[in-house]
Amino acid sequence: MNISMIGAGYVGLVSAACFSEFGWTVTCIDKDPSKIEHLRQGGVPIYEPRLDELLHRNLRMGRIAFSSDLAPSVGDADLVFLAVGTPMRRGDGHADLSFVFQAVEELAPHLNDFTVIATKSTVPVGTSREIERRLKAIRPDADFAVCSNPEFLREGSAIYDFMHPDRVLVGCDNDRAQDLMERLYKPLALRNAPVMFVSRESAELAKYAANAFLAMKISFINEIADLCEAAGANVQEVATAIGADRRIGDKFLHPGPGYGGSCFPKDVAALIRTAREARSPLSLIEQVQTVNSERKIAMASRIERAAGGKLAGKSVAVLGVTFKPDTDDVRDAPSLTLIPMLQEKGASVRVYDPHARENAEELLPGVTWCGSALEAAEKADIAVVVTEWNEFRALDLDTLKKRMRGDVLVDLRNIYLPAQARAAGFRYTGIGR
């Protein structure tokens, strides 16, 4: 099976690597010639555990190739995946589909024989039908079908998620397309992964609904954490108790500084906009968005209170910039709201993150970037854990304290035990306990 993957970003690269691991022949296409050349030389432009391993192996096997010209690949393809960006549109919060429709216009002249065009990008309800309409207008003679095949990959564990999915969701209303998609995912189906076929509209909406629900769980536990602080309870004990209920589950019940990343903020905004346009507003999800925005802002005040009510003239060591560990993604990360607010309050900020500097340096002017957590903590008055990288869990708190000038430790991810932090000499502040 020949696959053309249009888009060599996060979703496109991971999907291309995993499909090539199945034994399919994949060409990954991107307009950035420097990125393509980097990939051809064995480089990987994003950090994702095991992705380099898969790409290198399948490059050697000749099962994956990279190109900036879509014509040859699309012409030979059984399947063309659209994995281009759908960022939040300025002004109204809707998904910007300009890259999707541009790709459709460029691939249309090169379709040969029967071809399935499938959206991997997260797109609003009705996009598959609009793609179909545009393709028919450009190529009324072409033999094709359009499917929706959203991804459900977590950054930091995307390879595992692709290979061991909770479900594979395909929106499809064409028998030949369904046969091809069944063949595509047969390696997973043989391992009993559920491959679900639904309508295209259901597949498109399910992607947004899933992310909105997970965002809701995060905002819920963050509000419960605030209540725990006021009532004298421990949010981790509360989360463990409610998470033991199988109807609720224990995932996404970890309090913190709010959600970020490439999916939740834009997908929640797009779902809200879709619901408004359909005159079926989602007031619950609108409140989730509000709670999360306010959460990020409130973290700066939390740090200020922990520091005795004044940050002016103080040095703050920020540990972690990415929105979650095991990724270099800083899109909508809480740190991008928090750090400028600390600077506005007069603090100088020293930062360490294992993988974020290249993506975040231009977004965080005025900070001092450091090569380790201990270097960031050198003579700092306050240390703040923003991202729960495993190496921060392994930090020796006695050594950390000795490097610092002050004694304030603000743990926005609850990775340390309060008693141990206090035994090391810290004035410790966690979340919800």
KOLZAVO-742038 format. One line per 3 residues: for each residue x, y, z of C-alpha. Coordinates in pm, whole numbers. Each point is the difference from the previous one (the first is absolute). Layout:
<recs>
X Y Z; ...
</recs>
This chain:
<recs>
0 0 0; 132 345 -96; -73 286 238
52 371 -54; 16 197 326; -41 373 -64
153 180 295; 321 -86 186; -102 151 330
-70 -184 322; -300 -202 -120; 135 -59 -348
345 -120 108; -127 -231 272; -269 -148 -225
240 -39 -293; 259 -174 216; -255 -240 148
-163 -85 -334; 343 -74 -146; 64 -225 301
-307 -198 -111; 182 -66 -328; -185 255 -214
188 232 -236; -35 358 121; 105 332 -148
-18 292 241; -39 337 -169; 69 347 133
52 340 -160; 298 83 220; 303 -117 -204
239 33 294; -222 -227 212; -18 -256 -282
378 -1 -46; 47 -32 376; -231 -303 5
171 -159 -299; 329 25 188; -149 -182 297
-78 306 209; -323 38 196; -142 353 35
-212 -75 309; 63 -180 325; -216 -307 48
131 -314 174; 84 -285 -246; -89 204 -309
363 25 -112; 38 -376 39; -300 -74 -225
98 255 -263; 359 -120 -20; -99 -366 -29
-256 58 -272; 226 236 -193; 257 -282 -12
-272 -245 -111; -116 237 -273; -355 9 131
-13 373 71; 111 294 -213; -26 378 26
-78 249 -274; -110 358 -60; -177 -102 -324
-335 -170 50; -70 -80 -366; 185 -335 -33
-112 -130 339; -366 96 -38; -10 -145 -351
112 -341 128; -188 6 331; -278 -227 113
-47 229 300; 69 371 39; -1 129 357
-45 366 81; 208 72 310; 48 375 -33
-53 255 274; -344 125 103; 93 281 241
-248 216 182; -128 269 -234; 55 356 114
-306 180 122; -261 -274 33; 176 -305 145
-98 -229 -288; 246 -240 -161; 188 155 -290
-47 -240 -292; 200 198 -255; 289 -250 2
-241 -291 -45; -176 155 -298; 329 111 -154
125 -358 17; -323 -123 -160; 41 242 -291
361 -105 -53; -61 -375 13; -315 -5 -216
175 15 -342; 215 -303 84; -264 -255 103
14 -324 -196; -224 -306 24; -200 -41 321
150 195 290; -112 53 358; 64 345 145
-9 -15 380; 26 283 248; 242 -57 288
-15 367 88; -257 99 259; -278 165 -198
-350 129 79; -315 -193 -81; -77 14 -370
359 39 -120; 12 -340 -173; -307 87 -205
148 339 -87; 322 -167 -115; -207 -236 -214
-192 292 -151; 318 188 -87; 167 -306 -151
-303 -71 -219; 1 361 -117; 368 -20 -99
5 -361 -125; -351 -118 -93; 165 -294 -179
199 -124 301; -83 -325 180; 42 64 372
-159 -12 345; 53 227 299; 26 -141 353
58 142 346; 267 -182 201; 82 216 303
302 -75 214; -13 -51 376; 370 27 81
146 139 320; 319 196 -44; 275 -184 183
-156 -342 -58; -124 33 -357; 178 -307 -138
-147 -221 271; -345 153 -51; 14 -64 -375
111 -360 43; -233 -75 295; -306 216 -61
-312 8 215; -179 14 -335; 61 89 -363
-280 226 -120; -90 26 -368; -278 216 -137
-96 -155 -331; -306 -52 -221; 162 -171 -298
40 -379 -17; 321 2 -202; 151 256 236
-99 -208 300; 166 -308 -152; 322 198 -49
-7 144 352; -59 -348 144; 305 -125 -190
204 300 121; -71 -73 366; 3 -380 -23
332 -22 192; -174 165 296; -327 -192 -40
195 -327 17; 109 110 348; -365 58 93
10 379 -24; -358 115 -66; -37 160 -344
-326 196 4; -181 115 -314; -245 286 45
-137 287 -205; 241 273 -99; -179 257 213
13 -229 304; 374 -57 -40; 70 372 -35
-209 90 303; 133 -288 213; 353 137 -21
-107 338 135; -231 -152 259; 276 -226 134
246 285 47; -265 226 152; -94 -271 251
362 -50 105; 46 376 31; -310 5 218
150 -264 233; 315 210 40; -195 317 77
-225 -193 237; 284 -136 211; 170 341 3
-311 155 150; -32 -289 245; 365 63 98
-86 359 94; -292 -124 206; 227 -254 172
234 279 106; -290 201 142; -156 -299 176
315 -168 130; -19 -306 -227; 267 -159 -220
-79 8 -371; 214 -305 -73; -200 -204 247
-323 132 -147; 117 -73 -357; 104 -353 94
-338 -62 163; -211 122 -290; 236 -146 -262
-53 -346 143; -356 22 -130; 15 -166 -343
-265 238 -126; 243 287 62; 347 -151 -39
328 130 141; 140 168 -313; 20 380 -31
-73 49 370; 335 160 84; -23 365 112
239 253 -145; 36 341 -165; -254 -68 -277
6 -185 -329; 188 108 -310; 149 -157 -310
-89 -24 -365; -343 -162 45; -208 85 305
-4 383 -24; -76 19 -371; -235 -298 -7
-205 128 294; -24 340 -171; -98 -156 -333
-266 -219 159; -148 301 178; -13 188 -329
-155 -295 -186; -268 -33 268; -83 368 -13
-33 -8 -377; -227 -304 31; -209 194 258
69 -271 255; 241 172 241; 214 -205 236
-8 209 318; 192 -264 197; 290 -1 -246
-2 379 -18; 52 4 376; 286 -250 -34
175 246 -230; -53 285 247; 120 -202 299
318 -101 -181; 86 353 -109; -51 131 353
200 -289 142; 316 94 -186; -26 361 114
-62 -102 362; 327 -193 17; 207 319 3
-195 127 302; 52 -336 170; 375 32 -42
-9 359 121; -187 -100 317; 245 -284 65
284 253 -27; -153 218 271; -201 230 -224
286 154 -195; 191 -113 -309; 175 324 -93
376 -45 5; -19 -374 57; 144 -279 -213
-236 -280 -104; 120 -336 -133; -264 -148 -232
36 -373 -55; -179 -105 -318; -148 199 -286
-177 -256 -220; -369 -58 60; 76 -359 107
308 -223 32; 156 -207 -281; -66 258 -270
157 322 -128; -342 156 -63; -61 333 172
-320 98 -180; -240 160 250; 216 -130 284
-81 148 344; 362 119 19; -63 247 -284
-258 175 216; 175 -47 334; 354 114 -79
-90 340 -153; -224 68 301; 290 -74 238
214 241 -201; -272 266 13; 0 -34 379
371 82 2; 155 -345 23; 300 -117 -199
-59 -346 -144; 244 -283 -55; -135 -291 -204
89 -360 -66; -184 -250 -219; 158 -312 -154
-140 63 -350; -188 332 -23; 267 262 -58
-2 -5 -381; -377 42 -16; -42 235 296
298 235 -4; -161 259 -228; -329 -25 190
160 78 337; 222 307 -38; 200 110 301
37 -338 169; 333 -166 72; 19 -350 -149
194 -257 198; 146 -341 -73; -140 -182 303
-249 34 283; 281 63 249; 148 272 -219
-341 169 -20; -28 -18 379; 339 167 57
-59 285 250; -374 -2 -76; -243 123 263
-285 -219 -128; -14 -327 -195; -315 -84 -196
-79 -338 -157; -218 65 -306; 50 -322 -202
29 -343 161; 309 -128 -182; 127 -320 161
343 149 60; -161 254 233; -151 -281 205
349 -139 47; 150 329 121; 166 -16 339
-189 264 196; 286 58 245; 233 81 -290
-264 220 -163; -45 194 322; 375 53 39
23 148 -351; -273 253 74; 17 327 187
-360 -27 117; -215 -280 135; -329 17 -194
-101 -302 -209; -325 23 -196; -98 -336 -144
-273 54 -259; -4 -374 -85; 13 -157 348
304 -209 -89; 158 31 346; -121 -116 339
-60 307 220; 168 -161 303; 318 -77 -196
15 350 -147; -40 156 344; 263 -234 144
242 138 -261; -68 350 131; -253 122 -251
-312 202 57; -204 -225 -226; -321 82 -191
-179 -266 -204; -342 -18 -164; -312 -101 189
163 -143 310
</recs>
